[in-house]
């Protein structure tokens, strides 16, 4: 994918948490704040993985990435044990570190307790064999030399050399279902997920962003979303409902009923969740950009990605955007923070003009606005990562 023509956005859907519909499955999402340099470093690593990843035998659709800032707790096994996994729209499968793993992280700087999944410690765990339908579908056909006692393997190698390897197991996933009175009750479903036995690179012993694994909300049939939809538990729809207080929120599987929610269609037959970006406005002034700058062809386009913290624009878009923003506020003085981020101090009255100055218009108008939250503001729509 050509990084010069890609816009990566971080929010899938903005909605009030209370608007989740009856029958949805919900996962509370947490977000850890760090320095801007740490955030960008995370995005640089993620960018290399989401665009340069080499998928081995996962049907060609899965693009797993490393752990990020948004993560959730879910239960696996019987009795269920808690696992903290990254919520990622850029990958397909759910995988967690397993008890066989010798190089998996044992502690995390995120303030959470890590747990290794033990298939023998769950009363309902079964290893998926290579002759089962799921394995054949994942590999697009029978595995040569397969015998019924051989587990169905998975192996994912990333562009930076990191890798996760293991085998598939089937066990119960415990989640919260929203009832008619908007209260949640625990429920479980049998799903197939990866049991990570060998991790290398930054997925190995590093504790900086260590989690128990990744839950992918990609489009492949191997994703938890696809499995739950195939079993009739939910419709194949998910939403990231943001918490405007702590910055986390919930991931809801199923429909969201809220009259004020706008939607925009996804671009079909794309590896990622691409949308059509029509224009960018600054205080009703439309940026004059090449007509094909965000076309979803030749590796370009606008990608919705929950695992990328900042929004990244092509340089030609970024430069004009910043010029127009500063033209509306000529008195702003820019500061270079952490030797790379252009920020400004604003101590005046927060009004709608300053807070809602930026609009991104999609195919069916879906508005994204930059709301004020502190005295120090930074241009978090940055140059594309290369």
BELFENVEN-V841069 format. One record per helix or strand of 3 or more residues. SS is the DSSP state (2 for helix, 1 for strand). FROM is the first residue (numbers start at 1). LEN is the number of residues. If there is no record, write none. Layout:
[[SS | FROM | LEN] [SS | FROM | LEN]]
This chain:
[[2 | 3 | 3] [1 | 6 | 4] [2 | 17 | 3] [1 | 25 | 7] [2 | 36 | 17] [1 | 54 | 3] [1 | 70 | 7] [1 | 81 | 8] [1 | 94 | 5] [2 | 119 | 3] [2 | 133 | 6] [1 | 153 | 5] [1 | 163 | 16] [1 | 184 | 17] [2 | 201 | 3] [1 | 213 | 4] [2 | 224 | 7] [1 | 238 | 4] [1 | 249 | 5] [1 | 277 | 6] [1 | 301 | 4] [1 | 311 | 3] [2 | 315 | 14] [1 | 334 | 4] [1 | 341 | 5] [2 | 352 | 4] [1 | 358 | 5] [1 | 376 | 3] [1 | 381 | 3]]
